[in-house]
Amino acid sequence: MNRTTPPRPVDIAALFPELARLARTTTRLHPRPGSPTWHDSSIGGPLLWPADEPWPTCAGEHHFPDPPRALADVRSRREILTAAWRRNRPGTDLLTPREKALLEQGDAGHPPGREPNAMLPVAQLYARDIPALRRPEGTDLLQVLWCPLTHSDGLPAVHLVWRAVADVEGVTTDPPVPADVDHYGSYVPEPCLVHPEAVTEYPAPHELDEDLARRVHAWNDRDHPAAPQGGPNAGRRDVDYQFDLSVAPGWKVGGWGPWSFSDAWPMVCEACAAPMDPLLTVASDEWDGGNRSWIPAEDRDRPADAPSYRAASQPTMVSIGRGDHMQIYICSASFDHPIHQNMQ
């Protein structure tokens, strides 16, 4: 099913013409649970990986605030809890004794491995599905993998692969799996098909020049004041530039970075000092209480589902930081230069 972002509640570029030159097109990926194959663009699905090409591994330094788990334990935990939530009835135990025992066994984790950790597929994006995908000449497929453990920057370590689909002969059907994943499974994406949609967005208020930012904030305060304290909507606006009119939430390609808890700073390539461009945003959720105007029309009018383990706003079950986003930036001058990762 296609996903359609509702029109923005205000044409902000008509009110502030300076924003028109700052408009960017981003492709919202709208991942939703499915059974992708390596033929598909996907999040957490199998990759079109040549059978004769070594699978990438990570030999970097890993941080273990809690013992790592096996990938199979994370998958098993999700299956058990999903099934339990589906059959849950008031006044009964959520889990059977056997399920409790299996979860406790997995919760114990295991000692960190000593060998390089196999990387995990995160995203596969075909240019046919995302024409705006910026890519090296002669390629038409982007594959994103990461080491599903926390590294020194507080994030999983990302590895990008660009391919020409026509060059792939023979596909790996049983790729290696990581021996260790984050204890909470934060970096294990559930298999999802994507439903790409191009939308227009504008910079987060953190990236506007001082004068424009001041006028936008004044407009918000004057025409869309925050609700008074003490009520159910305390502090919220009916329309807010940051949450409704600037940067689209969720997984997306290109566009602007969703600056939130820190001031914006220039992203500059460490190899050549050229500006870096957003390539992919990895999101903990597709929407939250502050940006519900971005919920696709197809997801708005559905009847409320029974309580479930996986929230509708968290289709991939990836969690960055404390419900944050991670952006992957690439050098504007060369695809061969190092990438940069940033959490917001």
Secondary structure, DSSP 4 states (H G I P E B T S, - for coil): ----PPPPSS-HHHH-GGGGGG-EEEEE---EE----TTS-EES-----BTTSPPPEE-S--B-SS--B-HHHHHHHHHHHHHHHHH--TTS-SS-HHHHHHHHHHHT--PPPSSPEEPEEEEEEETTT-TT----TT--EEEEEEESSB-TTSSPEEEEEEE-GGG--SB-SS----S-B-TT-TT-PPPEE---EEEEE---GGGS-HHHHHHHHHHHHHHSPPPPTTSTTTT--SS-IIIIIIPPPSSEEES-----SS-----B-TTT--BEEEEEEEES-S--TT-GGGS-HHHHSSPPPPP-SS-TT-SS---BTTTBEEEEEEESS-TTSPPEEEE-
